[in-house]
Amino acid sequence: MRHRQLNLIFVLALVACFALLGVFSAGAQQKSPPAKAGQAKEEEPVAITPKVVAEKTVEAPRTPTAEEFGNFRFPIINNKSEIAFMALYSNPNGVNGAGQAIFVRQPDGKWRITRDGDKAVNLPEGIYSFSMPTFNDNGDLTFYGSFGSPAARQAAVAPADPNDPVGAAAPAPRNGALYVKTAQGLKSLVKLGEEVPNMPSHFSGFSNPSTNTKGTTAFIGTYSDPDGRGLFMVEGGKLRLVVRSGQKVGDTNPGETFSEHYYPTPINDRGEVAFLSRIGGDASGIFVSRPSGIEQIAYVGKPTPIKGANYLGFGNRTPSMNSKGEIAYVAFYDGPDNGRGLFFKGTGPVQVIARSGDKAGDAGGEFRDFLSPALNARGDIAFIGRMIGRAQGIFLKTAKGIETVALLDQKIPGGKGEMEVFNNFTQPSVNDKGEVVFYGQMKNAEVGIFYRDEKGVLHTVAKRGEKMPK
């Protein structure tokens, strides 16, 4: 018995070491959601199983070298089957001893890379400490980043990334800007300190930037003196405010105003952005900014499609929107069968896709919660589903029903040991072909990027400790 207790203490100590040694957390700014763009704490990639079987000992993960992947932020896949993700790696000259790069893996296996130190065509110094990017069908990347000399980078402290599920709050660096990288090169769009349109304020922070294939960029901007936050767009070189804190919600909610909390989707090619916003005190709602104005989709206290149930809240969870302007979102509801549900809003009334107590597709068990929906133009929804007990998985809702992409305790593609099984997941991404990518943690404390193809076959894209492409 004493031997088992000692093993348990040893394993718990190793797990604590894993949390300290291999994460290389870095980023840039506040997280609206999850961002996605802001994600709430309950969506952070905290291991579901904090320890392994006490009778077994686990070899501590080897610390990656400067030429190997250290950690990742969740990936994105576009309709050309290109996969983009940000990776962290050891760099003694980097911020907090870490470097960053954005990797784009093309269908032919070739890579495009954006690295620390790359320069925008309209700024004199290189970038560093950039946020998790968004990615469109042109292959354009949009992200927030600091810029400065190598000495400034080494002295800097990495700020929080509002799109980073493991970031911590920290002040934004002085030199920061929004960037778009296209086939023509890297260019900054808006810098910290610039004036806010039609206001005496100046920008003090950026988050959740995205660019559609027509070149319109949307982002959440924080501004000071007077203070506030809002949704902005840059189109044709012109910056405009869409909605801001203190602005009236609309005629259906008299006297209520938007707060400073926004959780937006990437902008689609119709120029639309869906977002969750807190309202006044405890209220919140799901809205869409369309060219015609702000449309309310769901609101706390309003009826849901479920009989006898009203919306209780949305858990600070970002909705998802596709190229058609359709919305998928998660909400909590009251009533005799209160619970949590996954909802869809197209051209007709809101539909319930799944709710607490529903069968978890072909995985068995019952759903109890839903996280991080991702919607494509076919109406497929990839999401994280939590089930009764410890069970959890990545699922894909299609016209045929709900199918499993990956489950906890499932062996990873190419996994060799009994500990190379999934132990947690973060935000999935799905394209119009139904291909899915996601970030996964394993029981041996390793992490990786995984991809499920059109045929339903799961692949490993990259793992911590593998050599990075050059």
Order of alpha helices (4+ residues) and beta strands (2+ residues): alpha-beta-beta-beta-beta-beta-beta-beta-beta-alpha-beta-beta-beta-beta-beta-beta-beta-beta-beta-beta-beta-beta-beta-beta-beta-beta-beta-beta-beta-beta-beta-beta-beta-beta
